[in-house]
Amino acid sequence: MDHALVMAKGKKKVKRYSASQKKEILDFITKKGRGGQTKAVSKFGVTAATIASWRLKDGGSGVKTTKGASKELRAVEELAGLIKEISTVEVRLEKLKKSYQKAKAKL
């Protein structure tokens, strides 16, 4: 599967999915039923927050369209923000580990 990778200065690589890839992943989830999203996360390497966002944009597949939808949207947005923050911290942690190894090698 071809994913275009975008590299911003100092940022982690971000996968971009084509419309056909998104459809393939959403169809996979629908076909698998219960637990399909978790399986899709493992199989396709896409985050649960990204899938939830696609589902909302796709007309709310599997998402309530009543009052709960705005609550769920806020939760998805919060998760997306946390995932972004985790990615930033992971990049920083990798840099620190490399610096640690270089300093340790000097001993």
Biopython code that builds the backbone (N, CA, C, O; Angstrom):
import numpy as np
from Bio.PDB.StructureBuilder import StructureBuilder

atoms = [
    (1, "MET", "N", (0.854, -1.174, 0.000)),
    (1, "MET", "CA", (0.000, 0.000, 0.000)),
    (1, "MET", "C", (0.896, 1.232, 0.000)),
    (1, "MET", "O", (1.771, 1.353, 0.857)),
    (2, "ASP", "N", (0.699, 2.135, -0.932)),
    (2, "ASP", "CA", (1.499, 3.351, -1.021)),
    (2, "ASP", "C", (0.872, 4.449, -0.188)),
    (2, "ASP", "O", (-0.294, 4.799, -0.372)),
    (3, "HIS", "N", (1.641, 4.976, 0.712)),
    (3, "HIS", "CA", (1.221, 6.131, 1.510)),
    (3, "HIS", "C", (2.207, 7.244, 1.219)),
    (3, "HIS", "O", (3.416, 7.050, 1.341)),
    (4, "ALA", "N", (1.716, 8.381, 0.844)),
    (4, "ALA", "CA", (2.609, 9.524, 0.662)),
    (4, "ALA", "C", (3.047, 9.977, 2.038)),
    (4, "ALA", "O", (2.210, 10.162, 2.922)),
    (5, "LEU", "N", (4.325, 10.157, 2.234)),
    (5, "LEU", "CA", (4.829, 10.584, 3.528)),
    (5, "LEU", "C", (5.255, 12.032, 3.448)),
    (5, "LEU", "O", (5.943, 12.448, 2.515)),
    (6, "VAL", "N", (4.839, 12.785, 4.433)),
    (6, "VAL", "CA", (5.170, 14.202, 4.484)),
    (6, "VAL", "C", (6.079, 14.403, 5.689)),
    (6, "VAL", "O", (5.775, 13.940, 6.789)),
    (7, "MET", "N", (7.206, 15.102, 5.476)),
    (7, "MET", "CA", (8.137, 15.335, 6.573)),
    (7, "MET", "C", (8.270, 16.825, 6.797)),
    (7, "MET", "O", (8.843, 17.534, 5.970)),
    (8, "ALA", "N", (7.746, 17.303, 7.908)),
    (8, "ALA", "CA", (7.893, 18.710, 8.271)),
    (8, "ALA", "C", (9.149, 18.828, 9.135)),
    (8, "ALA", "O", (9.537, 17.873, 9.807)),
    (9, "LYS", "N", (9.772, 19.986, 9.115)),
    (9, "LYS", "CA", (11.005, 20.190, 9.867)),
    (9, "LYS", "C", (10.766, 19.902, 11.347)),
    (9, "LYS", "O", (9.935, 20.542, 11.991)),
    (10, "GLY", "N", (11.510, 18.925, 11.875)),
    (10, "GLY", "CA", (11.411, 18.591, 13.282)),
    (10, "GLY", "C", (10.148, 17.826, 13.652)),
    (10, "GLY", "O", (9.867, 17.639, 14.836)),
    (11, "LYS", "N", (9.402, 17.392, 12.687)),
    (11, "LYS", "CA", (8.147, 16.690, 12.959)),
    (11, "LYS", "C", (8.270, 15.236, 12.532)),
    (11, "LYS", "O", (9.128, 14.878, 11.725)),
    (12, "LYS", "N", (7.403, 14.416, 13.084)),
    (12, "LYS", "CA", (7.340, 13.008, 12.725)),
    (12, "LYS", "C", (6.675, 12.855, 11.368)),
    (12, "LYS", "O", (5.847, 13.685, 10.993)),
    (13, "LYS", "N", (7.020, 11.815, 10.628)),
    (13, "LYS", "CA", (6.401, 11.557, 9.335)),
    (13, "LYS", "C", (4.906, 11.326, 9.524)),
    (13, "LYS", "O", (4.485, 10.659, 10.470)),
    (14, "VAL", "N", (4.118, 11.878, 8.625)),
    (14, "VAL", "CA", (2.670, 11.770, 8.696)),
    (14, "VAL", "C", (2.182, 11.020, 7.471)),
    (14, "VAL", "O", (2.545, 11.350, 6.342)),
    (15, "LYS", "N", (1.357, 10.011, 7.700)),
    (15, "LYS", "CA", (0.797, 9.263, 6.584)),
    (15, "LYS", "C", (-0.396, 10.012, 6.031)),
    (15, "LYS", "O", (-1.209, 10.552, 6.782)),
    (16, "ARG", "N", (-0.495, 10.041, 4.723)),
    (16, "ARG", "CA", (-1.647, 10.618, 4.038)),
    (16, "ARG", "C", (-2.327, 9.482, 3.292)),
    (16, "ARG", "O", (-1.665, 8.701, 2.608)),
    (17, "TYR", "N", (-3.621, 9.389, 3.417)),
    (17, "TYR", "CA", (-4.376, 8.321, 2.783)),
    (17, "TYR", "C", (-5.234, 8.878, 1.655)),
    (17, "TYR", "O", (-5.879, 9.916, 1.804)),
    (18, "SER", "N", (-5.234, 8.178, 0.527)),
    (18, "SER", "CA", (-6.082, 8.577, -0.600)),
    (18, "SER", "C", (-7.534, 8.216, -0.260)),
    (18, "SER", "O", (-7.795, 7.467, 0.682)),
    (19, "ALA", "N", (-8.456, 8.752, -1.031)),
    (19, "ALA", "CA", (-9.876, 8.452, -0.818)),
    (19, "ALA", "C", (-10.137, 6.950, -0.947)),
    (19, "ALA", "O", (-10.935, 6.392, -0.194)),
    (20, "SER", "N", (-9.464, 6.296, -1.900)),
    (20, "SER", "CA", (-9.678, 4.854, -2.081)),
    (20, "SER", "C", (-9.120, 4.064, -0.897)),
    (20, "SER", "O", (-9.700, 3.053, -0.503)),
    (21, "GLN", "N", (-7.998, 4.516, -0.325)),
    (21, "GLN", "CA", (-7.439, 3.841, 0.846)),
    (21, "GLN", "C", (-8.354, 4.014, 2.054)),
    (21, "GLN", "O", (-8.565, 3.072, 2.817)),
    (22, "LYS", "N", (-8.898, 5.221, 2.229)),
    (22, "LYS", "CA", (-9.832, 5.464, 3.330)),
    (22, "LYS", "C", (-11.040, 4.556, 3.188)),
    (22, "LYS", "O", (-11.494, 3.955, 4.162)),
    (23, "LYS", "N", (-11.565, 4.458, 1.959)),
    (23, "LYS", "CA", (-12.736, 3.617, 1.708)),
    (23, "LYS", "C", (-12.400, 2.160, 2.011)),
    (23, "LYS", "O", (-13.198, 1.455, 2.627)),
    (24, "GLU", "N", (-11.223, 1.707, 1.581)),
    (24, "GLU", "CA", (-10.794, 0.330, 1.840)),
    (24, "GLU", "C", (-10.764, 0.047, 3.346)),
    (24, "GLU", "O", (-11.232, -0.997, 3.799)),
    (25, "ILE", "N", (-10.214, 0.977, 4.104)),
    (25, "ILE", "CA", (-10.099, 0.791, 5.551)),
    (25, "ILE", "C", (-11.477, 0.803, 6.197)),
    (25, "ILE", "O", (-11.770, -0.048, 7.037)),
    (26, "LEU", "N", (-12.332, 1.760, 5.818)),
    (26, "LEU", "CA", (-13.682, 1.830, 6.386)),
    (26, "LEU", "C", (-14.509, 0.603, 6.001)),
    (26, "LEU", "O", (-15.287, 0.104, 6.814)),
    (27, "ASP", "N", (-14.347, 0.112, 4.766)),
    (27, "ASP", "CA", (-15.042, -1.111, 4.342)),
    (27, "ASP", "C", (-14.552, -2.318, 5.139)),
    (27, "ASP", "O", (-15.340, -3.185, 5.515)),
    (28, "PHE", "N", (-13.244, -2.365, 5.392)),
    (28, "PHE", "CA", (-12.662, -3.441, 6.194)),
    (28, "PHE", "C", (-13.299, -3.462, 7.579)),
    (28, "PHE", "O", (-13.655, -4.525, 8.088)),
    (29, "ILE", "N", (-13.440, -2.287, 8.186)),
    (29, "ILE", "CA", (-14.025, -2.179, 9.525)),
    (29, "ILE", "C", (-15.473, -2.658, 9.506)),
    (29, "ILE", "O", (-15.898, -3.409, 10.384)),
    (30, "THR", "N", (-16.225, -2.220, 8.503)),
    (30, "THR", "CA", (-17.628, -2.610, 8.394)),
    (30, "THR", "C", (-17.742, -4.125, 8.231)),
    (30, "THR", "O", (-18.586, -4.762, 8.861)),
    (31, "LYS", "N", (-16.888, -4.694, 7.385)),
    (31, "LYS", "CA", (-16.919, -6.128, 7.117)),
    (31, "LYS", "C", (-16.591, -6.929, 8.374)),
    (31, "LYS", "O", (-17.224, -7.949, 8.649)),
    (32, "LYS", "N", (-15.605, -6.468, 9.131)),
    (32, "LYS", "CA", (-15.174, -7.191, 10.333)),
    (32, "LYS", "C", (-16.177, -7.070, 11.473)),
    (32, "LYS", "O", (-16.238, -7.933, 12.349)),
    (33, "GLY", "N", (-16.970, -5.989, 11.459)),
    (33, "GLY", "CA", (-17.953, -5.807, 12.535)),
    (33, "GLY", "C", (-17.279, -5.452, 13.840)),
    (33, "GLY", "O", (-16.323, -4.678, 13.875)),
    (34, "ARG", "N", (-17.794, -6.033, 14.918)),
    (34, "ARG", "CA", (-17.258, -5.736, 16.242)),
    (34, "ARG", "C", (-15.757, -6.028, 16.287)),
    (34, "ARG", "O", (-15.313, -7.117, 15.923)),
    (35, "GLY", "N", (-14.999, -5.056, 16.730)),
    (35, "GLY", "CA", (-13.543, -5.199, 16.812)),
    (35, "GLY", "C", (-12.834, -4.845, 15.513)),
    (35, "GLY", "O", (-11.607, -4.903, 15.433)),
    (36, "GLY", "N", (-13.606, -4.481, 14.499)),
    (36, "GLY", "CA", (-13.019, -4.165, 13.195)),
    (36, "GLY", "C", (-12.096, -2.970, 13.232)),
    (36, "GLY", "O", (-11.060, -2.961, 12.568)),
    (37, "GLN", "N", (-12.463, -1.958, 14.006)),
    (37, "GLN", "CA", (-11.620, -0.765, 14.071)),
    (37, "GLN", "C", (-10.273, -1.097, 14.698)),
    (37, "GLN", "O", (-9.236, -0.636, 14.222)),
    (38, "THR", "N", (-10.284, -1.885, 15.750)),
    (38, "THR", "CA", (-9.033, -2.267, 16.403)),
    (38, "THR", "C", (-8.154, -3.057, 15.443)),
    (38, "THR", "O", (-6.940, -2.861, 15.392)),
    (39, "LYS", "N", (-8.782, -3.958, 14.678)),
    (39, "LYS", "CA", (-8.027, -4.747, 13.695)),
    (39, "LYS", "C", (-7.469, -3.847, 12.595)),
    (39, "LYS", "O", (-6.355, -4.066, 12.120)),
    (40, "ALA", "N", (-8.237, -2.840, 12.189)),
    (40, "ALA", "CA", (-7.790, -1.911, 11.143)),
    (40, "ALA", "C", (-6.592, -1.096, 11.622)),
    (40, "ALA", "O", (-5.664, -0.835, 10.856)),
    (41, "VAL", "N", (-6.619, -0.698, 12.887)),
    (41, "VAL", "CA", (-5.498, 0.056, 13.456)),
    (41, "VAL", "C", (-4.213, -0.764, 13.321)),
    (41, "VAL", "O", (-3.173, -0.241, 12.921)),
    (42, "SER", "N", (-4.296, -2.052, 13.659)),
    (42, "SER", "CA", (-3.119, -2.919, 13.568)),
    (42, "SER", "C", (-2.725, -3.196, 12.122)),
    (42, "SER", "O", (-1.549, -3.109, 11.766)),
    (43, "LYS", "N", (-3.705, -3.529, 11.294)),
    (43, "LYS", "CA", (-3.416, -3.936, 9.918)),
    (43, "LYS", "C", (-2.913, -2.789, 9.045)),
    (43, "LYS", "O", (-1.968, -2.961, 8.277)),
    (44, "PHE", "N", (-3.550, -1.606, 9.163)),
    (44, "PHE", "CA", (-3.238, -0.503, 8.263)),
    (44, "PHE", "C", (-2.336, 0.560, 8.884)),
    (44, "PHE", "O", (-1.857, 1.447, 8.177)),
    (45, "GLY", "N", (-2.096, 0.487, 10.193)),
    (45, "GLY", "CA", (-1.238, 1.456, 10.855)),
    (45, "GLY", "C", (-1.849, 2.841, 10.973)),
    (45, "GLY", "O", (-1.131, 3.836, 11.076)),
    (46, "VAL", "N", (-3.164, 2.908, 10.957)),
    (46, "VAL", "CA", (-3.879, 4.178, 11.084)),
    (46, "VAL", "C", (-4.377, 4.293, 12.520)),
    (46, "VAL", "O", (-4.709, 3.282, 13.139)),
    (47, "THR", "N", (-4.434, 5.501, 13.053)),
    (47, "THR", "CA", (-4.867, 5.663, 14.438)),
    (47, "THR", "C", (-6.381, 5.596, 14.558)),
    (47, "THR", "O", (-7.105, 5.878, 13.603)),
    (48, "ALA", "N", (-6.848, 5.222, 15.736)),
    (48, "ALA", "CA", (-8.286, 5.164, 15.998)),
    (48, "ALA", "C", (-8.916, 6.545, 15.858)),
    (48, "ALA", "O", (-10.048, 6.670, 15.391)),
    (49, "ALA", "N", (-8.188, 7.572, 16.259)),
    (49, "ALA", "CA", (-8.710, 8.940, 16.146)),
    (49, "ALA", "C", (-8.893, 9.334, 14.684)),
    (49, "ALA", "O", (-9.862, 10.008, 14.335)),
    (50, "THR", "N", (-7.966, 8.916, 13.835)),
    (50, "THR", "CA", (-8.081, 9.209, 12.412)),
    (50, "THR", "C", (-9.288, 8.510, 11.813)),
    (50, "THR", "O", (-10.041, 9.104, 11.041)),
    (51, "ILE", "N", (-9.471, 7.245, 12.173)),
    (51, "ILE", "CA", (-10.628, 6.493, 11.685)),
    (51, "ILE", "C", (-11.921, 7.152, 12.143)),
    (51, "ILE", "O", (-12.862, 7.294, 11.362)),
    (52, "ALA", "N", (-11.967, 7.549, 13.399)),
    (52, "ALA", "CA", (-13.172, 8.207, 13.920)),
    (52, "ALA", "C", (-13.452, 9.500, 13.160)),
    (52, "ALA", "O", (-14.606, 9.819, 12.875)),
    (53, "SER", "N", (-12.414, 10.229, 12.840)),
    (53, "SER", "CA", (-12.570, 11.466, 12.073)),
    (53, "SER", "C", (-13.130, 11.171, 10.680)),
    (53, "SER", "O", (-14.031, 11.863, 10.205)),
    (54, "TRP", "N", (-12.589, 10.139, 10.035)),
    (54, "TRP", "CA", (-13.100, 9.757, 8.713)),
    (54, "TRP", "C", (-14.567, 9.379, 8.792)),
    (54, "TRP", "O", (-15.359, 9.740, 7.922)),
    (55, "ARG", "N", (-14.927, 8.647, 9.846)),
    (55, "ARG", "CA", (-16.312, 8.199, 9.996)),
    (55, "ARG", "C", (-17.248, 9.394, 10.159)),
    (55, "ARG", "O", (-18.351, 9.406, 9.612)),
    (56, "LEU", "N", (-16.806, 10.387, 10.904)),
    (56, "LEU", "CA", (-17.631, 11.583, 11.080)),
    (56, "LEU", "C", (-17.814, 12.307, 9.747)),
    (56, "LEU", "O", (-18.914, 12.749, 9.417)),
    (57, "LYS", "N", (-16.736, 12.423, 8.993)),
    (57, "LYS", "CA", (-16.799, 13.099, 7.697)),
    (57, "LYS", "C", (-17.574, 12.283, 6.668)),
    (57, "LYS", "O", (-18.112, 12.830, 5.705)),
    (58, "ASP", "N", (-17.625, 10.977, 6.881)),
    (58, "ASP", "CA", (-18.291, 10.065, 5.960)),
    (58, "ASP", "C", (-19.780, 9.936, 6.277)),
    (58, "ASP", "O", (-20.424, 8.976, 5.854)),
    (59, "GLY", "N", (-20.314, 10.879, 7.003)),
    (59, "GLY", "CA", (-21.737, 10.826, 7.317)),
    (59, "GLY", "C", (-22.029, 10.170, 8.647)),
    (59, "GLY", "O", (-23.173, 9.805, 8.920)),
    (60, "GLY", "N", (-21.019, 10.015, 9.476)),
    (60, "GLY", "CA", (-21.238, 9.500, 10.816)),
    (60, "GLY", "C", (-21.354, 8.003, 10.908)),
    (60, "GLY", "O", (-22.016, 7.498, 11.815)),
    (61, "SER", "N", (-20.734, 7.272, 10.003)),
    (61, "SER", "CA", (-20.793, 5.811, 10.045)),
    (61, "SER", "C", (-20.446, 5.302, 11.433)),
    (61, "SER", "O", (-19.325, 5.482, 11.910)),
    (62, "GLY", "N", (-21.405, 4.673, 12.069)),
    (62, "GLY", "CA", (-21.173, 4.097, 13.379)),
    (62, "GLY", "C", (-21.142, 5.112, 14.508)),
    (62, "GLY", "O", (-20.824, 4.753, 15.642)),
    (63, "VAL", "N", (-21.461, 6.358, 14.232)),
    (63, "VAL", "CA", (-21.451, 7.394, 15.256)),
    (63, "VAL", "C", (-22.864, 7.934, 15.415)),
    (63, "VAL", "O", (-23.549, 8.191, 14.425)),
    (64, "LYS", "N", (-23.300, 8.107, 16.656)),
    (64, "LYS", "CA", (-24.636, 8.637, 16.904)),
    (64, "LYS", "C", (-24.774, 10.034, 16.317)),
    (64, "LYS", "O", (-23.838, 10.833, 16.373)),
    (65, "THR", "N", (-25.940, 10.326, 15.756)),
    (65, "THR", "CA", (-26.137, 11.645, 15.153)),
    (65, "THR", "C", (-27.029, 12.530, 16.026)),
    (65, "THR", "O", (-27.476, 13.588, 15.583)),
    (66, "THR", "N", (-27.289, 12.104, 17.255)),
    (66, "THR", "CA", (-28.093, 12.908, 18.166)),
    (66, "THR", "C", (-27.169, 13.783, 18.998)),
    (66, "THR", "O", (-26.048, 14.076, 18.584)),
    (67, "LYS", "N", (-27.635, 14.202, 20.170)),
    (67, "LYS", "CA", (-26.840, 15.071, 21.038)),
    (67, "LYS", "C", (-25.462, 14.489, 21.330)),
    (67, "LYS", "O", (-24.502, 15.238, 21.506)),
    (68, "GLY", "N", (-25.354, 13.175, 21.384)),
    (68, "GLY", "CA", (-24.090, 12.520, 21.691)),
    (68, "GLY", "C", (-23.015, 12.760, 20.650)),
    (68, "GLY", "O", (-21.827, 12.616, 20.941)),
    (69, "ALA", "N", (-23.414, 13.124, 19.439)),
    (69, "ALA", "CA", (-22.438, 13.314, 18.367)),
    (69, "ALA", "C", (-21.461, 14.435, 18.698)),
    (69, "ALA", "O", (-20.260, 14.280, 18.481)),
    (70, "SER", "N", (-21.944, 15.555, 19.215)),
    (70, "SER", "CA", (-21.039, 16.651, 19.542)),
    (70, "SER", "C", (-20.120, 16.260, 20.700)),
    (70, "SER", "O", (-18.958, 16.663, 20.740)),
    (71, "LYS", "N", (-20.638, 15.486, 21.624)),
    (71, "LYS", "CA", (-19.825, 14.994, 22.734)),
    (71, "LYS", "C", (-18.739, 14.056, 22.188)),
    (71, "LYS", "O", (-17.582, 14.123, 22.602)),
    (72, "GLU", "N", (-19.130, 13.188, 21.257)),
    (72, "GLU", "CA", (-18.170, 12.269, 20.660)),
    (72, "GLU", "C", (-17.147, 13.022, 19.822)),
    (72, "GLU", "O", (-15.966, 12.675, 19.819)),
    (73, "LEU", "N", (-17.595, 14.046, 19.117)),
    (73, "LEU", "CA", (-16.679, 14.848, 18.313)),
    (73, "LEU", "C", (-15.639, 15.515, 19.198)),
    (73, "LEU", "O", (-14.453, 15.534, 18.867)),
    (74, "ARG", "N", (-16.082, 16.062, 20.322)),
    (74, "ARG", "CA", (-15.130, 16.676, 21.261)),
    (74, "ARG", "C", (-14.132, 15.643, 21.773)),
    (74, "ARG", "O", (-12.943, 15.931, 21.913)),
    (75, "ALA", "N", (-14.627, 14.439, 22.051)),
    (75, "ALA", "CA", (-13.744, 13.377, 22.542)),
    (75, "ALA", "C", (-12.724, 12.989, 21.471)),
    (75, "ALA", "O", (-11.552, 12.771, 21.774)),
    (76, "VAL", "N", (-13.175, 12.904, 20.221)),
    (76, "VAL", "CA", (-12.270, 12.576, 19.116)),
    (76, "VAL", "C", (-11.225, 13.672, 18.953)),
    (76, "VAL", "O", (-10.044, 13.390, 18.756)),
    (77, "GLU", "N", (-11.666, 14.922, 19.037)),
    (77, "GLU", "CA", (-10.726, 16.031, 18.913)),
    (77, "GLU", "C", (-9.714, 16.018, 20.053)),
    (77, "GLU", "O", (-8.532, 16.291, 19.847)),
    (78, "GLU", "N", (-10.184, 15.702, 21.251)),
    (78, "GLU", "CA", (-9.279, 15.617, 22.399)),
    (78, "GLU", "C", (-8.257, 14.498, 22.183)),
    (78, "GLU", "O", (-7.065, 14.674, 22.436)),
    (79, "LEU", "N", (-8.744, 13.343, 21.712)),
    (79, "LEU", "CA", (-7.838, 12.225, 21.444)),
    (79, "LEU", "C", (-6.822, 12.584, 20.365)),
    (79, "LEU", "O", (-5.643, 12.253, 20.486)),
    (80, "ALA", "N", (-7.271, 13.253, 19.319)),
    (80, "ALA", "CA", (-6.365, 13.658, 18.250)),
    (80, "ALA", "C", (-5.278, 14.585, 18.791)),
    (80, "ALA", "O", (-4.109, 14.460, 18.427)),
    (81, "GLY", "N", (-5.669, 15.509, 19.659)),
    (81, "GLY", "CA", (-4.700, 16.413, 20.270)),
    (81, "GLY", "C", (-3.694, 15.672, 21.138)),
    (81, "GLY", "O", (-2.500, 15.973, 21.131)),
    (82, "LEU", "N", (-4.197, 14.701, 21.883)),
    (82, "LEU", "CA", (-3.310, 13.912, 22.737)),
    (82, "LEU", "C", (-2.346, 13.068, 21.904)),
    (82, "LEU", "O", (-1.172, 12.934, 22.250)),
    (83, "ILE", "N", (-2.845, 12.503, 20.810)),
    (83, "ILE", "CA", (-1.983, 11.715, 19.936)),
    (83, "ILE", "C", (-0.890, 12.592, 19.347)),
    (83, "ILE", "O", (0.265, 12.175, 19.257)),
    (84, "LYS", "N", (-1.250, 13.808, 18.947)),
    (84, "LYS", "CA", (-0.262, 14.734, 18.401)),
    (84, "LYS", "C", (0.793, 15.060, 19.462)),
    (84, "LYS", "O", (1.990, 15.083, 19.175)),
    (85, "GLU", "N", (0.339, 15.307, 20.671)),
    (85, "GLU", "CA", (1.273, 15.618, 21.759)),
    (85, "GLU", "C", (2.180, 14.430, 22.058)),
    (85, "GLU", "O", (3.378, 14.603, 22.282)),
    (86, "ILE", "N", (1.612, 13.225, 22.063)),
    (86, "ILE", "CA", (2.408, 12.017, 22.294)),
    (86, "ILE", "C", (3.483, 11.883, 21.221)),
    (86, "ILE", "O", (4.634, 11.571, 21.526)),
    (87, "SER", "N", (3.109, 12.119, 19.972)),
    (87, "SER", "CA", (4.080, 12.035, 18.873)),
    (87, "SER", "C", (5.223, 13.012, 19.077)),
    (87, "SER", "O", (6.386, 12.670, 18.867)),
    (88, "THR", "N", (4.893, 14.226, 19.485)),
    (88, "THR", "CA", (5.914, 15.246, 19.728)),
    (88, "THR", "C", (6.846, 14.798, 20.845)),
    (88, "THR", "O", (8.063, 14.938, 20.733)),
    (89, "VAL", "N", (6.291, 14.268, 21.906)),
    (89, "VAL", "CA", (7.094, 13.816, 23.042)),
    (89, "VAL", "C", (7.956, 12.617, 22.638)),
    (89, "VAL", "O", (9.104, 12.505, 23.068)),
    (90, "GLU", "N", (7.401, 11.720, 21.812)),
    (90, "GLU", "CA", (8.172, 10.561, 21.365)),
    (90, "GLU", "C", (9.383, 10.994, 20.526)),
    (90, "GLU", "O", (10.465, 10.422, 20.660)),
    (91, "VAL", "N", (9.205, 11.990, 19.672)),
    (91, "VAL", "CA", (10.316, 12.503, 18.878)),
    (91, "VAL", "C", (11.389, 13.062, 19.799)),
    (91, "VAL", "O", (12.577, 12.792, 19.620)),
    (92, "ARG", "N", (10.964, 13.839, 20.781)),
    (92, "ARG", "CA", (11.910, 14.423, 21.755)),
    (92, "ARG", "C", (12.621, 13.325, 22.542)),
    (92, "ARG", "O", (13.822, 13.417, 22.793)),
    (93, "LEU", "N", (11.887, 12.295, 22.928)),
    (93, "LEU", "CA", (12.474, 11.182, 23.679)),
    (93, "LEU", "C", (13.544, 10.469, 22.861)),
    (93, "LEU", "O", (14.600, 10.121, 23.389)),
    (94, "GLU", "N", (13.280, 10.251, 21.583)),
    (94, "GLU", "CA", (14.270, 9.612, 20.709)),
    (94, "GLU", "C", (15.545, 10.445, 20.624)),
    (94, "GLU", "O", (16.647, 9.898, 20.649)),
    (95, "LYS", "N", (15.399, 11.766, 20.524)),
    (95, "LYS", "CA", (16.566, 12.649, 20.483)),
    (95, "LYS", "C", (17.348, 12.556, 21.784)),
    (95, "LYS", "O", (18.579, 12.516, 21.772)),
    (96, "LEU", "N", (16.636, 12.522, 22.905)),
    (96, "LEU", "CA", (17.296, 12.411, 24.199)),
    (96, "LEU", "C", (18.031, 11.074, 24.337)),
    (96, "LEU", "O", (19.134, 11.026, 24.882)),
    (97, "LYS", "N", (17.429, 10.001, 23.850)),
    (97, "LYS", "CA", (18.068, 8.689, 23.908)),
    (97, "LYS", "C", (19.361, 8.683, 23.099)),
    (97, "LYS", "O", (20.367, 8.128, 23.541)),
    (98, "LYS", "N", (19.341, 9.297, 21.920)),
    (98, "LYS", "CA", (20.544, 9.364, 21.094)),
    (98, "LYS", "C", (21.630, 10.182, 21.786)),
    (98, "LYS", "O", (22.800, 9.801, 21.786)),
    (99, "SER", "N", (21.232, 11.309, 22.377)),
    (99, "SER", "CA", (22.197, 12.142, 23.104)),
    (99, "SER", "C", (22.777, 11.380, 24.286)),
    (99, "SER", "O", (23.972, 11.478, 24.564)),
    (100, "TYR", "N", (21.945, 10.630, 24.977)),
    (100, "TYR", "CA", (22.381, 9.827, 26.113)),
    (100, "TYR", "C", (23.416, 8.792, 25.663)),
    (100, "TYR", "O", (24.454, 8.621, 26.302)),
    (101, "GLN", "N", (23.118, 8.103, 24.555)),
    (101, "GLN", "CA", (24.039, 7.082, 24.055)),
    (101, "GLN", "C", (25.379, 7.691, 23.650)),
    (101, "GLN", "O", (26.425, 7.092, 23.898)),
    (102, "LYS", "N", (25.364, 8.869, 23.033)),
    (102, "LYS", "CA", (26.605, 9.541, 22.646)),
    (102, "LYS", "C", (27.407, 9.922, 23.886)),
    (102, "LYS", "O", (28.622, 9.729, 23.922)),
    (103, "ALA", "N", (26.735, 10.461, 24.903)),
    (103, "ALA", "CA", (27.424, 10.837, 26.134)),
    (103, "ALA", "C", (27.979, 9.610, 26.842)),
    (103, "ALA", "O", (29.090, 9.644, 27.371)),
    (104, "LYS", "N", (27.215, 8.536, 26.853)),
    (104, "LYS", "CA", (27.626, 7.305, 27.516)),
    (104, "LYS", "C", (28.839, 6.702, 26.808)),
    (104, "LYS", "O", (29.721, 6.138, 27.454)),
    (105, "ALA", "N", (28.880, 6.821, 25.475)),
    (105, "ALA", "CA", (29.995, 6.264, 24.697)),
    (105, "ALA", "C", (31.311, 6.968, 25.023)),
    (105, "ALA", "O", (32.383, 6.400, 24.814)),
    (106, "LYS", "N", (31.241, 8.191, 25.528)),
    (106, "LYS", "CA", (32.447, 8.948, 25.881)),
    (106, "LYS", "C", (33.102, 8.442, 27.154)),
    (106, "LYS", "O", (34.250, 8.783, 27.436)),
    (107, "LEU", "N", (32.380, 7.625, 27.933)),
    (107, "LEU", "CA", (32.945, 7.110, 29.194)),
    (107, "LEU", "C", (33.954, 6.025, 28.975)),
    (107, "LEU", "O", (34.512, 5.497, 29.937)),
]
sb = StructureBuilder()
sb.init_structure("model")
sb.init_model(0)
sb.init_chain("A")
sb.init_seg("    ")
for serial, (resi, resn, name, xyz) in enumerate(atoms, 1):
    if name == "N":
        sb.init_residue(resn, " ", resi, " ")
    sb.init_atom(name, np.array(xyz, "f"), 0.0, 1.0, " ", f" {name:<3s}", serial, name[0])
structure = sb.get_structure()
